[in-house]
């Protein structure tokens, strides 16, 4: 018993992230953190999320995507492939990437393992923080067991409305 306690103490000092969380993350499973569990009573993404209607295929070129985004009311789009969502793009990012190659496919530019997203049980403050960090106004709400499975979207307007911030 003492040996187990000593090994637990040493492991916690050497390994900051618990092994089970690391293995789950490696398998693409996003478990709720202690911080997420503490926010449970606060405003959550699930209260404002809506159905994801608009997306762009990952096989589309930058030039094609730019034409589509410019003609749309939306300025941020989800990038989808056979697995589901693999990234989020916005108009400014597309215009910047256009200079480096108009014929590049979106799948070459997005990182399917690391893209801005939230889970339904996350707080609205986290959604707002991630939108600001990536300069996007739409975030995919994804499944914890499969980060590519879209459950819905949360928009900047949804979050601001939930906090009572009017357009006027």
N, C-alpha and C positions, 0 to 999 in steps of 0.2 A: 504494500500500500504506500509506503514511504517512497519507494522507487517510482511508482506512478506519479506521485505528487511532484517529485523532483524533476521527472522527465517532462511533465506538463509545464512546470515553471520555466525550465530551460527552453522548451519549444516555443512558449509564448514570448520569450525575450528575443529569440532568434528569428522566428517567423511571425511577422506582424499580421498577415492575412491568414485566417483559419484555412486549413487544408481543404475542408469540404466546400467552402466558398470558392476557393481557387479552382477546384475540380469542376464545380458546377459552372463557373464562368467559362472555363475551357470548353465545356460541352455546349455552351450557348444558352445556359439556363441562368436567368437573372433573378436571384432570390431577394426578397425584401431585406433591407438592412435594418439595423436597430433604429436608425434615424427615421426610416420610412415607417416603422411600426409606431414610433412616438408621435408621428404626424397624423395618426389615424383619425382623430377627431376633427382635423382641420378640413378646409375645402379641398376636395380631391378632383382629379382629372375626370373621373367617371361621371361626375355631375354635369360636366359641360361638353364632353366629347360627342362628336357626331359621326355619321357614316362617311367613310372615305370614298368620294366619288371620282375625283380627278387624279390621274397618275400619268407618268411618262414611261414607256418601255425602255429598259436599259440598253437595248440594241439601237436606239435612235442616236443619230449623230448630233454633235453640238449645234450645228447649223440648223438642223430640223427642229431640235428642241427649242432653240432660241426663237424661231419663227412662231412656234406654237405658244410659247410663254408670252411673247410680245402681243399676240392677238387675243390673249385671255385676260379676264378680270383678275385672276390670281397672279401673284408674283412669286409664289413658292409652290413647288410640286414634289410629289413622292416619286422616286425612281423605283420601278418594279421589274423583276425578272421572274423566272419560273418558281423560285423559292418564295417570293413575296417581296416585301420592301427591302431595298438594299442601300438606299440613300435618300437624301433630301437636297434639292437644288433650288436656287433662286435666280432671278434675272441678272443681278449684278455678278454672280459667280459665273454664269454662262457667258456673259459679255467678256469677262476677264479671260476665260478659257478659250474663247473664240480666236484670240490673237495667237495662241500657241498651236492651233490646228482645228479647223472647222469640221474635218472629216473624222475626228476621233469619236469613238462611241462613248456614251455615258458610263457604260460598265467599266471602262478603263480608268475612269476618273473618280468614281465613288469607292469608298471602302465599306464593303458589306458587313464587316465585323465591328466597325466603329462609326456609327452615324447618329445624329441627334434623334432621340426618341424618348418617350416616357411610357410608364405603365399606368394602368387604370387606377391603382391605389396611390400613386404619387400625388403630392400636393400641387396645387396650382402655382405656388411660388416657385417650385422647381421647374415647372413647364415654362414659366416666364423667364427664369434665369437661363435655361437652355436655348430658348428662342433668341434672347439677347446675345448670348455668346456666339451663336452661329449666324446671326442676322437673318433669321427666317421668321415667317409669320404663321407657319403651319408645322406641327410636329405629329408624326405618327404615334398612335397609342398601340403598343405591341404586346403580344402575349409573353408572359414570363418564361414559359417552357420553350417557345420558339420566337426568337427576336424578329424573324422575318414575317410572322403572321400578324397582319394588321387587324386590330379590333375596332379601329376608328381613327379619327384625327381630332386634335385640339387646335383651335386657331387663336391668334392673338386677340381677335375681337371677342371670342368666347370668354377668355380669361379676364379681359378688361370689363366686360359686361357682368361677370360674376362678382367683381369687386365694386361694381357700381360706377365705373368710369364711362361716361357718356361720350358720344362722338362730338357733341357740341362743346 
